[in-house]
Amino acid sequence: MKKSFIDERRHEYAVEPICRVLQIAPSTYRERAARQADPSRAPARVQRDTWLRAQVRRVWEESFQLYGIRRVWPQWPD
């Protein structure tokens, strides 16, 4: 996982001052960090997109990376 700008500097400046300068709410940063630590906290849409991405990749790899969207679409279950 790539460290964010805030993660790289949080021990030197603390989260709140960095967020103030970047005009980001500290709660936004903390929620993002919590979701990275526990992906089940992600919104349902993000979880579904992650699952769909894995299904598309699976079908594409099973077809020896030849299938396009017209063939990939009917291959995965609902």
C-alpha positions as CSV (number, residue, x, y, z in Angstrom):
1,M,0.0,0.0,0.0
2,K,1.4,3.4,-1.0
3,K,1.7,5.9,1.8
4,S,-0.2,9.1,1.5
5,F,1.2,12.5,1.9
6,I,-0.3,12.8,5.3
7,D,0.9,9.4,6.4
8,E,4.5,10.3,5.4
9,R,4.4,13.5,7.5
10,R,2.0,12.8,10.3
11,H,4.8,12.1,12.9
12,E,6.5,15.3,12.1
13,Y,3.5,17.7,12.0
14,A,0.5,15.8,13.3
15,V,-2.7,15.1,11.3
16,E,-4.8,18.1,12.2
17,P,-2.4,20.8,11.1
18,I,-1.7,19.0,7.8
19,C,-5.4,18.6,7.1
20,R,-5.9,22.3,7.9
21,V,-3.3,23.4,5.3
22,L,-4.7,20.9,2.7
23,Q,-8.3,21.9,3.6
24,I,-9.3,18.4,4.3
25,A,-11.4,17.4,7.3
26,P,-9.4,15.2,9.7
27,S,-12.4,12.8,9.9
28,T,-12.1,12.3,6.1
29,Y,-8.5,11.3,6.5
30,R,-9.3,9.0,9.4
31,E,-12.2,7.3,7.6
32,R,-9.9,6.7,4.5
33,A,-7.3,5.1,6.8
34,A,-9.9,3.0,8.5
35,R,-11.2,1.7,5.2
36,Q,-7.7,0.8,4.0
37,A,-7.2,-1.2,7.2
38,D,-10.6,-2.8,7.0
39,P,-12.1,-3.0,3.5
40,S,-15.5,-4.2,4.9
41,R,-16.1,-0.6,6.0
42,A,-16.1,0.6,2.4
43,P,-19.5,1.6,0.9
44,A,-21.6,-1.1,-0.8
45,R,-20.9,0.4,-4.2
46,V,-17.1,0.2,-3.7
47,Q,-17.4,-3.4,-2.4
48,R,-19.5,-4.4,-5.5
49,D,-17.1,-2.6,-7.9
50,T,-14.2,-4.5,-6.3
51,W,-16.0,-7.8,-6.7
52,L,-17.0,-7.0,-10.4
53,R,-13.4,-6.0,-11.2
54,A,-12.2,-9.4,-9.9
55,Q,-14.8,-11.2,-12.0
56,V,-13.9,-9.3,-15.2
57,R,-10.2,-10.1,-14.6
58,R,-11.0,-13.8,-13.9
59,V,-12.9,-14.2,-17.2
60,W,-10.4,-12.2,-19.1
61,E,-7.5,-14.3,-17.8
62,E,-9.4,-17.6,-18.4
63,S,-9.9,-16.5,-22.0
64,F,-6.1,-16.1,-22.4
65,Q,-6.6,-12.3,-22.3
66,L,-8.5,-12.4,-25.6
67,Y,-12.1,-11.7,-24.7
68,G,-13.5,-8.2,-25.0
69,I,-16.5,-6.7,-23.2
70,R,-19.0,-8.4,-25.5
71,R,-17.8,-11.9,-24.4
72,V,-16.8,-11.0,-20.8
73,W,-20.2,-9.5,-19.9
74,P,-22.3,-12.8,-20.3
75,Q,-19.6,-14.9,-18.5
76,W,-20.0,-13.8,-14.8
77,P,-22.8,-14.8,-12.5
78,D,-25.2,-12.2,-11.0
